[in-house]
Amino acid sequence: MTRPAAPKRHLPTSPFKAPVTPDPKHFATGDRVTHDVHGLGRVVGIEDGIAVLVDFGSSQMRVLSPYTKMTKL
């Protein structure tokens, strides 16, 4: 069994800039969203900081945080 690789840390003496962490996304019930795989949808439920339930018309999907493939319209 293999272990996952440890995240790389930024050295203070490095000539390169430290990677910027993206702001966490927040959604509210009723927000229109688009998902890279499932398309357009509407948020119908929220689990604080864990997941959102999105209605994509033909199906409802539970999208887990950090919502990298989903954006608010």
CHARMM internal coordinates of N, CA and C (Angstrom, degrees):
IC EDIT
DIST 1 N 1 CA 1.4347
DIST 1 CA 1 C 1.5272
ANGL 1 N 1 CA 1 C 108.82
DIST 1 C 2 N 1.3028
ANGL 1 CA 1 C 2 N 117.14
DIHE 1 N 1 CA 1 C 2 N 135.46
DIST 2 N 2 CA 1.4554
ANGL 1 C 2 N 2 CA 120.67
DIHE 1 CA 1 C 2 N 2 CA -178.05
DIST 2 CA 2 C 1.5186
ANGL 2 N 2 CA 2 C 110.88
DIHE 1 C 2 N 2 CA 2 C -102.78
DIST 2 C 3 N 1.3069
ANGL 2 CA 2 C 3 N 115.34
DIHE 2 N 2 CA 2 C 3 N 153.11
DIST 3 N 3 CA 1.4543
ANGL 2 C 3 N 3 CA 121.45
DIHE 2 CA 2 C 3 N 3 CA 177.94
DIST 3 CA 3 C 1.5259
ANGL 3 N 3 CA 3 C 109.15
DIHE 2 C 3 N 3 CA 3 C -94.74
DIST 3 C 4 N 1.3215
ANGL 3 CA 3 C 4 N 117.75
DIHE 3 N 3 CA 3 C 4 N 149.54
DIST 4 N 4 CA 1.4620
ANGL 3 C 4 N 4 CA 119.05
DIHE 3 CA 3 C 4 N 4 CA 174.98
DIST 4 CA 4 C 1.5314
ANGL 4 N 4 CA 4 C 109.72
DIHE 3 C 4 N 4 CA 4 C -69.68
DIST 4 C 5 N 1.3012
ANGL 4 CA 4 C 5 N 116.14
DIHE 4 N 4 CA 4 C 5 N 150.42
DIST 5 N 5 CA 1.4564
ANGL 4 C 5 N 5 CA 120.74
DIHE 4 CA 4 C 5 N 5 CA -179.22
DIST 5 CA 5 C 1.5257
ANGL 5 N 5 CA 5 C 110.26
DIHE 4 C 5 N 5 CA 5 C -68.52
DIST 5 C 6 N 1.3042
ANGL 5 CA 5 C 6 N 115.73
DIHE 5 N 5 CA 5 C 6 N 144.81
DIST 6 N 6 CA 1.4639
ANGL 5 C 6 N 6 CA 120.70
DIHE 5 CA 5 C 6 N 6 CA 178.17
DIST 6 CA 6 C 1.5269
ANGL 6 N 6 CA 6 C 109.20
DIHE 5 C 6 N 6 CA 6 C -73.58
DIST 6 C 7 N 1.3262
ANGL 6 CA 6 C 7 N 117.90
DIHE 6 N 6 CA 6 C 7 N 145.46
DIST 7 N 7 CA 1.4668
ANGL 6 C 7 N 7 CA 119.09
DIHE 6 CA 6 C 7 N 7 CA 178.57
DIST 7 CA 7 C 1.5222
ANGL 7 N 7 CA 7 C 110.44
DIHE 6 C 7 N 7 CA 7 C -66.51
DIST 7 C 8 N 1.3191
ANGL 7 CA 7 C 8 N 115.25
DIHE 7 N 7 CA 7 C 8 N 144.33
DIST 8 N 8 CA 1.4635
ANGL 7 C 8 N 8 CA 119.64
DIHE 7 CA 7 C 8 N 8 CA 179.96
DIST 8 CA 8 C 1.5217
ANGL 8 N 8 CA 8 C 109.18
DIHE 7 C 8 N 8 CA 8 C -75.99
DIST 8 C 9 N 1.3179
ANGL 8 CA 8 C 9 N 115.93
DIHE 8 N 8 CA 8 C 9 N 138.33
DIST 9 N 9 CA 1.4518
ANGL 8 C 9 N 9 CA 119.54
DIHE 8 CA 8 C 9 N 9 CA 179.53
DIST 9 CA 9 C 1.5207
ANGL 9 N 9 CA 9 C 109.49
DIHE 8 C 9 N 9 CA 9 C -103.26
DIST 9 C 10 N 1.3099
ANGL 9 CA 9 C 10 N 116.35
DIHE 9 N 9 CA 9 C 10 N 153.62
DIST 10 N 10 CA 1.4542
ANGL 9 C 10 N 10 CA 122.38
DIHE 9 CA 9 C 10 N 10 CA -179.36
DIST 10 CA 10 C 1.5201
ANGL 10 N 10 CA 10 C 109.35
DIHE 9 C 10 N 10 CA 10 C -88.41
DIST 10 C 11 N 1.3099
ANGL 10 CA 10 C 11 N 116.52
DIHE 10 N 10 CA 10 C 11 N 127.10
DIST 11 N 11 CA 1.4537
ANGL 10 C 11 N 11 CA 120.76
DIHE 10 CA 10 C 11 N 11 CA 178.63
DIST 11 CA 11 C 1.5286
ANGL 11 N 11 CA 11 C 109.54
DIHE 10 C 11 N 11 CA 11 C -85.89
DIST 11 C 12 N 1.3256
ANGL 11 CA 11 C 12 N 118.48
DIHE 11 N 11 CA 11 C 12 N 136.91
DIST 12 N 12 CA 1.4641
ANGL 11 C 12 N 12 CA 120.40
DIHE 11 CA 11 C 12 N 12 CA -179.01
DIST 12 CA 12 C 1.5265
ANGL 12 N 12 CA 12 C 113.40
DIHE 11 C 12 N 12 CA 12 C -63.13
DIST 12 C 13 N 1.3213
ANGL 12 CA 12 C 13 N 117.86
DIHE 12 N 12 CA 12 C 13 N -23.53
DIST 13 N 13 CA 1.4690
ANGL 12 C 13 N 13 CA 120.83
DIHE 12 CA 12 C 13 N 13 CA -179.49
DIST 13 CA 13 C 1.5272
ANGL 13 N 13 CA 13 C 112.25
DIHE 12 C 13 N 13 CA 13 C -90.67
DIST 13 C 14 N 1.3120
ANGL 13 CA 13 C 14 N 118.02
DIHE 13 N 13 CA 13 C 14 N 2.39
DIST 14 N 14 CA 1.4650
ANGL 13 C 14 N 14 CA 121.25
DIHE 13 CA 13 C 14 N 14 CA -177.98
DIST 14 CA 14 C 1.5256
ANGL 14 N 14 CA 14 C 110.72
DIHE 13 C 14 N 14 CA 14 C -70.33
DIST 14 C 15 N 1.3402
ANGL 14 CA 14 C 15 N 117.90
DIHE 14 N 14 CA 14 C 15 N 140.63
DIST 15 N 15 CA 1.4671
ANGL 14 C 15 N 15 CA 120.19
DIHE 14 CA 14 C 15 N 15 CA 177.02
DIST 15 CA 15 C 1.5376
ANGL 15 N 15 CA 15 C 112.58
DIHE 14 C 15 N 15 CA 15 C -77.78
DIST 15 C 16 N 1.3200
ANGL 15 CA 15 C 16 N 117.73
DIHE 15 N 15 CA 15 C 16 N -6.93
DIST 16 N 16 CA 1.4558
ANGL 15 C 16 N 16 CA 121.83
DIHE 15 CA 15 C 16 N 16 CA -178.75
DIST 16 CA 16 C 1.5192
ANGL 16 N 16 CA 16 C 110.45
DIHE 15 C 16 N 16 CA 16 C -95.99
DIST 16 C 17 N 1.3171
ANGL 16 CA 16 C 17 N 116.35
DIHE 16 N 16 CA 16 C 17 N 151.19
DIST 17 N 17 CA 1.4594
ANGL 16 C 17 N 17 CA 120.89
DIHE 16 CA 16 C 17 N 17 CA 179.63
DIST 17 CA 17 C 1.5229
ANGL 17 N 17 CA 17 C 110.02
DIHE 16 C 17 N 17 CA 17 C -72.06
DIST 17 C 18 N 1.3119
ANGL 17 CA 17 C 18 N 115.40
DIHE 17 N 17 CA 17 C 18 N 149.96
DIST 18 N 18 CA 1.4648
ANGL 17 C 18 N 18 CA 120.96
DIHE 17 CA 17 C 18 N 18 CA 177.65
DIST 18 CA 18 C 1.5224
ANGL 18 N 18 CA 18 C 108.60
DIHE 17 C 18 N 18 CA 18 C -69.85
DIST 18 C 19 N 1.3389
ANGL 18 CA 18 C 19 N 117.92
DIHE 18 N 18 CA 18 C 19 N 144.27
DIST 19 N 19 CA 1.4643
ANGL 18 C 19 N 19 CA 119.65
DIHE 18 CA 18 C 19 N 19 CA 178.90
DIST 19 CA 19 C 1.5320
ANGL 19 N 19 CA 19 C 110.15
DIHE 18 C 19 N 19 CA 19 C -64.80
DIST 19 C 20 N 1.3168
ANGL 19 CA 19 C 20 N 115.24
DIHE 19 N 19 CA 19 C 20 N 141.86
DIST 20 N 20 CA 1.4544
ANGL 19 C 20 N 20 CA 121.49
DIHE 19 CA 19 C 20 N 20 CA -178.86
DIST 20 CA 20 C 1.5254
ANGL 20 N 20 CA 20 C 109.02
DIHE 19 C 20 N 20 CA 20 C -88.85
DIST 20 C 21 N 1.3211
ANGL 20 CA 20 C 21 N 116.91
DIHE 20 N 20 CA 20 C 21 N 129.71
DIST 21 N 21 CA 1.4573
ANGL 20 C 21 N 21 CA 120.22
DIHE 20 CA 20 C 21 N 21 CA 177.23
DIST 21 CA 21 C 1.5275
ANGL 21 N 21 CA 21 C 108.37
DIHE 20 C 21 N 21 CA 21 C -85.37
DIST 21 C 22 N 1.3395
ANGL 21 CA 21 C 22 N 117.71
DIHE 21 N 21 CA 21 C 22 N 130.73
DIST 22 N 22 CA 1.4597
ANGL 21 C 22 N 22 CA 120.10
DIHE 21 CA 21 C 22 N 22 CA -178.48
DIST 22 CA 22 C 1.5286
ANGL 22 N 22 CA 22 C 110.89
DIHE 21 C 22 N 22 CA 22 C -69.62
DIST 22 C 23 N 1.3339
ANGL 22 CA 22 C 23 N 115.92
DIHE 22 N 22 CA 22 C 23 N 150.40
DIST 23 N 23 CA 1.4607
ANGL 22 C 23 N 23 CA 121.02
DIHE 22 CA 22 C 23 N 23 CA 176.76
DIST 23 CA 23 C 1.5190
ANGL 23 N 23 CA 23 C 108.79
DIHE 22 C 23 N 23 CA 23 C -67.49
DIST 23 C 24 N 1.3379
ANGL 23 CA 23 C 24 N 117.07
DIHE 23 N 23 CA 23 C 24 N 143.40
DIST 24 N 24 CA 1.4634
ANGL 23 C 24 N 24 CA 118.79
DIHE 23 CA 23 C 24 N 24 CA 178.31
DIST 24 CA 24 C 1.5289
ANGL 24 N 24 CA 24 C 110.44
DIHE 23 C 24 N 24 CA 24 C -67.34
DIST 24 C 25 N 1.3202
ANGL 24 CA 24 C 25 N 115.66
DIHE 24 N 24 CA 24 C 25 N 142.45
DIST 25 N 25 CA 1.4637
ANGL 24 C 25 N 25 CA 120.64
DIHE 24 CA 24 C 25 N 25 CA -179.51
DIST 25 CA 25 C 1.5195
ANGL 25 N 25 CA 25 C 109.27
DIHE 24 C 25 N 25 CA 25 C -87.37
DIST 25 C 26 N 1.3210
ANGL 25 CA 25 C 26 N 115.90
DIHE 25 N 25 CA 25 C 26 N 138.81
DIST 26 N 26 CA 1.4582
ANGL 25 C 26 N 26 CA 121.70
DIHE 25 CA 25 C 26 N 26 CA 178.14
DIST 26 CA 26 C 1.5150
ANGL 26 N 26 CA 26 C 108.78
DIHE 25 C 26 N 26 CA 26 C -121.18
DIST 26 C 27 N 1.3193
ANGL 26 CA 26 C 27 N 116.71
DIHE 26 N 26 CA 26 C 27 N 132.65
DIST 27 N 27 CA 1.4501
ANGL 26 C 27 N 27 CA 122.48
DIHE 26 CA 26 C 27 N 27 CA 179.48
DIST 27 CA 27 C 1.5193
ANGL 27 N 27 CA 27 C 109.26
DIHE 26 C 27 N 27 CA 27 C -121.83
DIST 27 C 28 N 1.3305
ANGL 27 CA 27 C 28 N 116.01
DIHE 27 N 27 CA 27 C 28 N 152.54
DIST 28 N 28 CA 1.4559
ANGL 27 C 28 N 28 CA 122.28
DIHE 27 CA 27 C 28 N 28 CA 177.15
DIST 28 CA 28 C 1.5229
ANGL 28 N 28 CA 28 C 108.25
DIHE 27 C 28 N 28 CA 28 C -122.57
DIST 28 C 29 N 1.3204
ANGL 28 CA 28 C 29 N 116.55
DIHE 28 N 28 CA 28 C 29 N 156.86
DIST 29 N 29 CA 1.4570
ANGL 28 C 29 N 29 CA 121.00
DIHE 28 CA 28 C 29 N 29 CA 177.90
DIST 29 CA 29 C 1.5261
ANGL 29 N 29 CA 29 C 108.87
DIHE 28 C 29 N 29 CA 29 C -60.60
DIST 29 C 30 N 1.3197
ANGL 29 CA 29 C 30 N 116.24
DIHE 29 N 29 CA 29 C 30 N 130.98
DIST 30 N 30 CA 1.4570
ANGL 29 C 30 N 30 CA 122.11
DIHE 29 CA 29 C 30 N 30 CA -179.18
DIST 30 CA 30 C 1.5165
ANGL 30 N 30 CA 30 C 114.36
DIHE 29 C 30 N 30 CA 30 C 97.88
DIST 30 C 31 N 1.3281
ANGL 30 CA 30 C 31 N 118.61
DIHE 30 N 30 CA 30 C 31 N -9.95
DIST 31 N 31 CA 1.4692
ANGL 30 C 31 N 31 CA 121.52
DIHE 30 CA 30 C 31 N 31 CA 178.96
DIST 31 CA 31 C 1.5199
ANGL 31 N 31 CA 31 C 110.47
DIHE 30 C 31 N 31 CA 31 C -65.84
DIST 31 C 32 N 1.3368
ANGL 31 CA 31 C 32 N 115.92
DIHE 31 N 31 CA 31 C 32 N 139.11
DIST 32 N 32 CA 1.4539
ANGL 31 C 32 N 32 CA 121.37
DIHE 31 CA 31 C 32 N 32 CA 172.60
DIST 32 CA 32 C 1.5212
ANGL 32 N 32 CA 32 C 107.63
DIHE 31 C 32 N 32 CA 32 C -85.96
DIST 32 C 33 N 1.3425
ANGL 32 CA 32 C 33 N 116.73
DIHE 32 N 32 CA 32 C 33 N 134.34
DIST 33 N 33 CA 1.4538
ANGL 32 C 33 N 33 CA 121.88
DIHE 32 CA 32 C 33 N 33 CA -177.49
DIST 33 CA 33 C 1.5231
ANGL 33 N 33 CA 33 C 109.85
DIHE 32 C 33 N 33 CA 33 C -134.76
DIST 33 C 34 N 1.3230
ANGL 33 CA 33 C 34 N 115.06
DIHE 33 N 33 CA 33 C 34 N 161.96
DIST 34 N 34 CA 1.4496
ANGL 33 C 34 N 34 CA 121.03
DIHE 33 CA 33 C 34 N 34 CA 171.33
DIST 34 CA 34 C 1.5248
ANGL 34 N 34 CA 34 C 107.85
DIHE 33 C 34 N 34 CA 34 C -126.82
DIST 34 C 35 N 1.3284
ANGL 34 CA 34 C 35 N 115.30
DIHE 34 N 34 CA 34 C 35 N 140.01
DIST 35 N 35 CA 1.4598
ANGL 34 C 35 N 35 CA 122.12
DIHE 34 CA 34 C 35 N 35 CA -178.69
DIST 35 CA 35 C 1.5253
ANGL 35 N 35 CA 35 C 107.18
DIHE 34 C 35 N 35 CA 35 C -119.59
DIST 35 C 36 N 1.3331
ANGL 35 CA 35 C 36 N 116.74
DIHE 35 N 35 CA 35 C 36 N 139.96
DIST 36 N 36 CA 1.4617
ANGL 35 C 36 N 36 CA 121.41
DIHE 35 CA 35 C 36 N 36 CA -177.34
DIST 36 CA 36 C 1.5230
ANGL 36 N 36 CA 36 C 112.96
DIHE 35 C 36 N 36 CA 36 C -59.54
DIST 36 C 37 N 1.3155
ANGL 36 CA 36 C 37 N 118.48
DIHE 36 N 36 CA 36 C 37 N -31.05
DIST 37 N 37 CA 1.4658
ANGL 36 C 37 N 37 CA 121.73
DIHE 36 CA 36 C 37 N 37 CA -176.76
DIST 37 CA 37 C 1.5260
ANGL 37 N 37 CA 37 C 111.73
DIHE 36 C 37 N 37 CA 37 C -101.05
DIST 37 C 38 N 1.3421
ANGL 37 CA 37 C 38 N 117.23
DIHE 37 N 37 CA 37 C 38 N -44.94
DIST 38 N 38 CA 1.4667
ANGL 37 C 38 N 38 CA 121.57
DIHE 37 CA 37 C 38 N 38 CA -171.38
DIST 38 CA 38 C 1.5248
ANGL 38 N 38 CA 38 C 114.48
DIHE 37 C 38 N 38 CA 38 C -93.13
DIST 38 C 39 N 1.3199
ANGL 38 CA 38 C 39 N 119.49
DIHE 38 N 38 CA 38 C 39 N -15.50
DIST 39 N 39 CA 1.4628
ANGL 38 C 39 N 39 CA 122.28
DIHE 38 CA 38 C 39 N 39 CA 176.78
DIST 39 CA 39 C 1.5255
ANGL 39 N 39 CA 39 C 112.81
DIHE 38 C 39 N 39 CA 39 C 92.85
DIST 39 C 40 N 1.3495
ANGL 39 CA 39 C 40 N 115.39
DIHE 39 N 39 CA 39 C 40 N -148.60
DIST 40 N 40 CA 1.4576
ANGL 39 C 40 N 40 CA 122.20
DIHE 39 CA 39 C 40 N 40 CA -176.27
DIST 40 CA 40 C 1.5121
ANGL 40 N 40 CA 40 C 111.41
DIHE 39 C 40 N 40 CA 40 C -79.20
DIST 40 C 41 N 1.3390
ANGL 40 CA 40 C 41 N 115.45
DIHE 40 N 40 CA 40 C 41 N 144.83
DIST 41 N 41 CA 1.4535
ANGL 40 C 41 N 41 CA 119.52
DIHE 40 CA 40 C 41 N 41 CA 178.89
DIST 41 CA 41 C 1.5126
ANGL 41 N 41 CA 41 C 111.69
DIHE 40 C 41 N 41 CA 41 C -161.05
DIST 41 C 42 N 1.3299
ANGL 41 CA 41 C 42 N 115.18
DIHE 41 N 41 CA 41 C 42 N 179.29
DIST 42 N 42 CA 1.4590
ANGL 41 C 42 N 42 CA 122.30
DIHE 41 CA 41 C 42 N 42 CA 179.43
DIST 42 CA 42 C 1.5291
ANGL 42 N 42 CA 42 C 108.31
DIHE 41 C 42 N 42 CA 42 C -131.76
DIST 42 C 43 N 1.3397
ANGL 42 CA 42 C 43 N 116.23
DIHE 42 N 42 CA 42 C 43 N 134.70
DIST 43 N 43 CA 1.4648
ANGL 42 C 43 N 43 CA 121.91
DIHE 42 CA 42 C 43 N 43 CA 179.42
DIST 43 CA 43 C 1.5223
ANGL 43 N 43 CA 43 C 108.62
DIHE 42 C 43 N 43 CA 43 C -71.31
DIST 43 C 44 N 1.3408
ANGL 43 CA 43 C 44 N 116.76
DIHE 43 N 43 CA 43 C 44 N 125.33
DIST 44 N 44 CA 1.4624
ANGL 43 C 44 N 44 CA 121.33
DIHE 43 CA 43 C 44 N 44 CA -179.85
DIST 44 CA 44 C 1.5262
ANGL 44 N 44 CA 44 C 112.31
DIHE 43 C 44 N 44 CA 44 C -115.25
DIST 44 C 45 N 1.3301
ANGL 44 CA 44 C 45 N 117.81
DIHE 44 N 44 CA 44 C 45 N -11.92
DIST 45 N 45 CA 1.4548
ANGL 44 C 45 N 45 CA 120.55
DIHE 44 CA 44 C 45 N 45 CA 179.47
DIST 45 CA 45 C 1.5097
ANGL 45 N 45 CA 45 C 111.29
DIHE 44 C 45 N 45 CA 45 C -158.47
DIST 45 C 46 N 1.3336
ANGL 45 CA 45 C 46 N 115.90
DIHE 45 N 45 CA 45 C 46 N 153.77
DIST 46 N 46 CA 1.4678
ANGL 45 C 46 N 46 CA 121.11
DIHE 45 CA 45 C 46 N 46 CA -177.69
DIST 46 CA 46 C 1.5227
ANGL 46 N 46 CA 46 C 109.71
DIHE 45 C 46 N 46 CA 46 C -134.52
DIST 46 C 47 N 1.3345
ANGL 46 CA 46 C 47 N 115.53
DIHE 46 N 46 CA 46 C 47 N 134.31
DIST 47 N 47 CA 1.4606
ANGL 46 C 47 N 47 CA 122.67
DIHE 46 CA 46 C 47 N 47 CA 169.15
DIST 47 CA 47 C 1.5201
ANGL 47 N 47 CA 47 C 104.94
DIHE 46 C 47 N 47 CA 47 C -114.25
DIST 47 C 48 N 1.3201
ANGL 47 CA 47 C 48 N 117.69
DIHE 47 N 47 CA 47 C 48 N 108.46
DIST 48 N 48 CA 1.4667
ANGL 47 C 48 N 48 CA 123.21
DIHE 47 CA 47 C 48 N 48 CA -170.67
DIST 48 CA 48 C 1.5222
ANGL 48 N 48 CA 48 C 113.68
DIHE 47 C 48 N 48 CA 48 C -47.17
DIST 48 C 49 N 1.3455
ANGL 48 CA 48 C 49 N 115.60
DIHE 48 N 48 CA 48 C 49 N 115.05
DIST 49 N 49 CA 1.4487
ANGL 48 C 49 N 49 CA 122.21
DIHE 48 CA 48 C 49 N 49 CA 175.67
DIST 49 CA 49 C 1.5149
ANGL 49 N 49 CA 49 C 116.07
DIHE 48 C 49 N 49 CA 49 C 70.86
DIST 49 C 50 N 1.3386
ANGL 49 CA 49 C 50 N 117.67
DIHE 49 N 49 CA 49 C 50 N -1.17
DIST 50 N 50 CA 1.4604
ANGL 49 C 50 N 50 CA 119.96
DIHE 49 CA 49 C 50 N 50 CA -176.26
DIST 50 CA 50 C 1.5272
ANGL 50 N 50 CA 50 C 111.12
DIHE 49 C 50 N 50 CA 50 C -109.89
DIST 50 C 51 N 1.3297
ANGL 50 CA 50 C 51 N 116.48
DIHE 50 N 50 CA 50 C 51 N -53.73
DIST 51 N 51 CA 1.4572
ANGL 50 C 51 N 51 CA 120.53
DIHE 50 CA 50 C 51 N 51 CA -174.64
DIST 51 CA 51 C 1.5164
ANGL 51 N 51 CA 51 C 110.45
DIHE 50 C 51 N 51 CA 51 C -161.75
DIST 51 C 52 N 1.3287
ANGL 51 CA 51 C 52 N 115.75
DIHE 51 N 51 CA 51 C 52 N 166.20
DIST 52 N 52 CA 1.4595
ANGL 51 C 52 N 52 CA 122.57
DIHE 51 CA 51 C 52 N 52 CA 171.61
DIST 52 CA 52 C 1.5184
ANGL 52 N 52 CA 52 C 108.26
DIHE 51 C 52 N 52 CA 52 C -128.47
DIST 52 C 53 N 1.3126
ANGL 52 CA 52 C 53 N 116.87
DIHE 52 N 52 CA 52 C 53 N 147.57
DIST 53 N 53 CA 1.4559
ANGL 52 C 53 N 53 CA 122.86
DIHE 52 CA 52 C 53 N 53 CA 176.56
DIST 53 CA 53 C 1.5179
ANGL 53 N 53 CA 53 C 107.17
DIHE 52 C 53 N 53 CA 53 C -100.32
DIST 53 C 54 N 1.3356
ANGL 53 CA 53 C 54 N 116.41
DIHE 53 N 53 CA 53 C 54 N 121.82
DIST 54 N 54 CA 1.4595
ANGL 53 C 54 N 54 CA 121.58
DIHE 53 CA 53 C 54 N 54 CA -174.94
DIST 54 CA 54 C 1.5159
ANGL 54 N 54 CA 54 C 109.60
DIHE 53 C 54 N 54 CA 54 C -120.11
DIST 54 C 55 N 1.3451
ANGL 54 CA 54 C 55 N 116.23
DIHE 54 N 54 CA 54 C 55 N 132.50
DIST 55 N 55 CA 1.4598
ANGL 54 C 55 N 55 CA 122.98
DIHE 54 CA 54 C 55 N 55 CA 176.35
DIST 55 CA 55 C 1.5237
ANGL 55 N 55 CA 55 C 107.73
DIHE 54 C 55 N 55 CA 55 C -93.84
DIST 55 C 56 N 1.3407
ANGL 55 CA 55 C 56 N 116.71
DIHE 55 N 55 CA 55 C 56 N 114.16
DIST 56 N 56 CA 1.4564
ANGL 55 C 56 N 56 CA 122.20
DIHE 55 CA 55 C 56 N 56 CA -179.80
DIST 56 CA 56 C 1.5220
ANGL 56 N 56 CA 56 C 111.83
DIHE 55 C 56 N 56 CA 56 C -99.05
DIST 56 C 57 N 1.3148
ANGL 56 CA 56 C 57 N 118.43
DIHE 56 N 56 CA 56 C 57 N 17.59
DIST 57 N 57 CA 1.4604
ANGL 56 C 57 N 57 CA 122.28
DIHE 56 CA 56 C 57 N 57 CA 179.59
DIST 57 CA 57 C 1.5084
ANGL 57 N 57 CA 57 C 111.39
DIHE 56 C 57 N 57 CA 57 C 92.12
DIST 57 C 58 N 1.3119
ANGL 57 CA 57 C 58 N 117.62
DIHE 57 N 57 CA 57 C 58 N -67.79
DIST 58 N 58 CA 1.4643
ANGL 57 C 58 N 58 CA 121.23
DIHE 57 CA 57 C 58 N 58 CA -178.73
DIST 58 CA 58 C 1.5239
ANGL 58 N 58 CA 58 C 112.48
DIHE 57 C 58 N 58 CA 58 C -84.11
DIST 58 C 59 N 1.3312
ANGL 58 CA 58 C 59 N 117.01
DIHE 58 N 58 CA 58 C 59 N -19.33
DIST 59 N 59 CA 1.4624
ANGL 58 C 59 N 59 CA 120.41
DIHE 58 CA 58 C 59 N 59 CA -178.80
DIST 59 CA 59 C 1.5209
ANGL 59 N 59 CA 59 C 110.02
DIHE 58 C 59 N 59 CA 59 C -155.98
DIST 59 C 60 N 1.3275
ANGL 59 CA 59 C 60 N 115.05
DIHE 59 N 59 CA 59 C 60 N 161.43
DIST 60 N 60 CA 1.4593
ANGL 59 C 60 N 60 CA 121.33
DIHE 59 CA 59 C 60 N 60 CA 172.63
DIST 60 CA 60 C 1.5145
ANGL 60 N 60 CA 60 C 107.90
DIHE 59 C 60 N 60 CA 60 C -110.26
DIST 60 C 61 N 1.3190
ANGL 60 CA 60 C 61 N 116.07
DIHE 60 N 60 CA 60 C 61 N 133.39
DIST 61 N 61 CA 1.4631
ANGL 60 C 61 N 61 CA 121.48
DIHE 60 CA 60 C 61 N 61 CA -178.05
DIST 61 CA 61 C 1.5171
ANGL 61 N 61 CA 61 C 109.88
DIHE 60 C 61 N 61 CA 61 C -123.90
DIST 61 C 62 N 1.3195
ANGL 61 CA 61 C 62 N 115.56
DIHE 61 N 61 CA 61 C 62 N 144.96
DIST 62 N 62 CA 1.4627
ANGL 61 C 62 N 62 CA 122.29
DIHE 61 CA 61 C 62 N 62 CA 174.26
DIST 62 CA 62 C 1.5234
ANGL 62 N 62 CA 62 C 106.17
DIHE 61 C 62 N 62 CA 62 C -97.93
DIST 62 C 63 N 1.3406
ANGL 62 CA 62 C 63 N 116.93
DIHE 62 N 62 CA 62 C 63 N 112.50
DIST 63 N 63 CA 1.4601
ANGL 62 C 63 N 63 CA 122.38
DIHE 62 CA 62 C 63 N 63 CA -177.75
DIST 63 CA 63 C 1.5227
ANGL 63 N 63 CA 63 C 108.01
DIHE 62 C 63 N 63 CA 63 C -101.39
DIST 63 C 64 N 1.3220
ANGL 63 CA 63 C 64 N 115.96
DIHE 63 N 63 CA 63 C 64 N 123.45
DIST 64 N 64 CA 1.4657
ANGL 63 C 64 N 64 CA 121.52
DIHE 63 CA 63 C 64 N 64 CA -176.65
DIST 64 CA 64 C 1.5219
ANGL 64 N 64 CA 64 C 111.72
DIHE 63 C 64 N 64 CA 64 C -83.95
DIST 64 C 65 N 1.3372
ANGL 64 CA 64 C 65 N 114.72
DIHE 64 N 64 CA 64 C 65 N 152.83
DIST 65 N 65 CA 1.4509
ANGL 64 C 65 N 65 CA 121.60
DIHE 64 CA 64 C 65 N 65 CA 176.15
DIST 65 CA 65 C 1.5255
ANGL 65 N 65 CA 65 C 108.38
DIHE 64 C 65 N 65 CA 65 C -66.73
DIST 65 C 66 N 1.2954
ANGL 65 CA 65 C 66 N 122.15
DIHE 65 N 65 CA 65 C 66 N 143.73
DIST 66 N 66 CA 1.4573
ANGL 65 C 66 N 66 CA 133.71
DIHE 65 CA 65 C 66 N 66 CA 22.66
DIST 66 CA 66 C 1.5151
ANGL 66 N 66 CA 66 C 114.43
DIHE 65 C 66 N 66 CA 66 C -98.19
DIST 66 C 67 N 1.3079
ANGL 66 CA 66 C 67 N 119.93
DIHE 66 N 66 CA 66 C 67 N 16.19
DIST 67 N 67 CA 1.4785
ANGL 66 C 67 N 67 CA 124.70
DIHE 66 CA 66 C 67 N 67 CA 173.22
DIST 67 CA 67 C 1.5278
ANGL 67 N 67 CA 67 C 112.37
DIHE 66 C 67 N 67 CA 67 C 56.61
DIST 67 C 68 N 1.3316
ANGL 67 CA 67 C 68 N 117.96
DIHE 67 N 67 CA 67 C 68 N 46.61
DIST 68 N 68 CA 1.4592
ANGL 67 C 68 N 68 CA 121.60
DIHE 67 CA 67 C 68 N 68 CA -176.98
DIST 68 CA 68 C 1.5178
ANGL 68 N 68 CA 68 C 112.21
DIHE 67 C 68 N 68 CA 68 C -68.25
DIST 68 C 69 N 1.3261
ANGL 68 CA 68 C 69 N 118.75
DIHE 68 N 68 CA 68 C 69 N -29.17
DIST 69 N 69 CA 1.4575
ANGL 68 C 69 N 69 CA 121.42
DIHE 68 CA 68 C 69 N 69 CA -177.16
DIST 69 CA 69 C 1.5194
ANGL 69 N 69 CA 69 C 112.85
DIHE 68 C 69 N 69 CA 69 C -99.12
DIST 69 C 70 N 1.3454
ANGL 69 CA 69 C 70 N 118.26
DIHE 69 N 69 CA 69 C 70 N 7.14
DIST 70 N 70 CA 1.4552
ANGL 69 C 70 N 70 CA 121.09
DIHE 69 CA 69 C 70 N 70 CA -176.21
DIST 70 CA 70 C 1.5256
ANGL 70 N 70 CA 70 C 110.24
DIHE 69 C 70 N 70 CA 70 C -124.53
DIST 70 C 71 N 1.3373
ANGL 70 CA 70 C 71 N 115.47
DIHE 70 N 70 CA 70 C 71 N 136.06
DIST 71 N 71 CA 1.4644
ANGL 70 C 71 N 71 CA 120.66
DIHE 70 CA 70 C 71 N 71 CA 177.63
DIST 71 CA 71 C 1.5130
ANGL 71 N 71 CA 71 C 109.99
DIHE 70 C 71 N 71 CA 71 C -130.37
DIST 71 C 72 N 1.3216
ANGL 71 CA 71 C 72 N 115.16
DIHE 71 N 71 CA 71 C 72 N 150.76
DIST 72 N 72 CA 1.4595
ANGL 71 C 72 N 72 CA 122.84
DIHE 71 CA 71 C 72 N 72 CA 179.83
DIST 72 CA 72 C 1.5249
ANGL 72 N 72 CA 72 C 109.08
DIHE 71 C 72 N 72 CA 72 C -83.90
DIST 72 C 73 N 1.3193
ANGL 72 CA 72 C 73 N 116.49
DIHE 72 N 72 CA 72 C 73 N 137.13
DIST 73 N 73 CA 1.4703
ANGL 72 C 73 N 73 CA 120.61
DIHE 72 CA 72 C 73 N 73 CA 178.43
DIST 73 CA 73 C 1.5058
ANGL 73 N 73 CA 73 C 111.57
DIHE 72 C 73 N 73 CA 73 C -93.31
END
COOR INIT
IC SEED 1 N 1 CA 1 C
IC BUILD
